[in-house]
């Protein structure tokens, strides 16, 4: 499996979306899910969270229940020792670097 690459498509409400090749808004970073012990599905949920989608929207897009999406997010947060979905999105968009509280 190849690392998830950031793209430059338009997401919900005009937000930048990561789909396809390229870098996260000009940075060229790659999120390597395997380095963090995440499944392909968990990485996809992370990508969609980072695009600003709600659990319902993610569930609809991936043909999952909303509860399953909540479980995925809880598991991801626990695996990566992150506090909330905002930290999850920052972690993903920076290629796996934790948010700093300077």
MOGIQUI-V714725 format. One record per residue. N is the residue number from 1. PSI is psi in degrees with one decimal (* if undefined). NEAR is the number of other ideal C-beta (glycine too) atoms within 8 Angstrom. Layout:
N;PSI;NEAR  N;PSI;NEAR
This chain:
1;136.4;5  2;151.9;4  3;153.2;9  4;127.2;12  5;146.6;11  6;142.6;14  7;-165.6;10  8;28.6;7  9;169.9;9  10;128.0;6  11;-166.2;11  12;138.1;9  13;32.3;5  14;6.4;5  15;155.0;9  16;136.8;10  17;146.8;11  18;100.6;13  19;120.1;5  20;-149.8;6  21;165.7;4  22;-164.9;8  23;163.4;9  24;103.7;12  25;56.5;7  26;3.8;5  27;-22.2;8  28;22.0;7  29;156.7;9  30;138.1;9  31;115.1;12  32;94.8;10  33;-36.4;14  34;-32.0;8  35;-22.9;6  36;7.4;9  37;30.7;5  38;145.2;11  39;168.1;6  40;-41.4;7  41;-41.1;8  42;-41.0;13  43;-37.5;12  44;-40.4;10  45;-43.4;14  46;-44.8;16  47;-44.8;11  48;-36.1;12  49;-43.3;14  50;-18.0;11  51;-5.4;12  52;10.7;9  53;146.0;10  54;167.7;5  55;-41.1;9  56;-45.9;7  57;-40.2;10  58;-44.5;14  59;-45.8;13  60;-43.5;7  61;-38.2;8  62;4.2;11  63;48.1;5  64;167.1;9  65;158.8;6  66;-35.6;9  67;-38.6;6  68;-40.8;9  69;-43.8;14  70;-42.4;9  71;-43.4;8  72;-47.3;12  73;-42.4;13  74;-42.9;8  75;-42.3;9  76;-46.9;14  77;-41.9;14  78;-44.9;7  79;-38.1;10  80;0.2;10  81;47.8;5  82;155.6;10  83;-42.9;4  84;177.8;7  85;-24.8;8  86;-46.5;7  87;-36.7;12  88;-46.7;16  89;-43.8;12  90;-45.4;10  91;-46.7;14  92;-47.7;12  93;-18.5;10  94;12.4;10  95;22.1;10  96;15.6;9  97;131.1;5  98;151.3;7  99;141.1;8  100;141.6;4  101;52.1;3  102;*;2
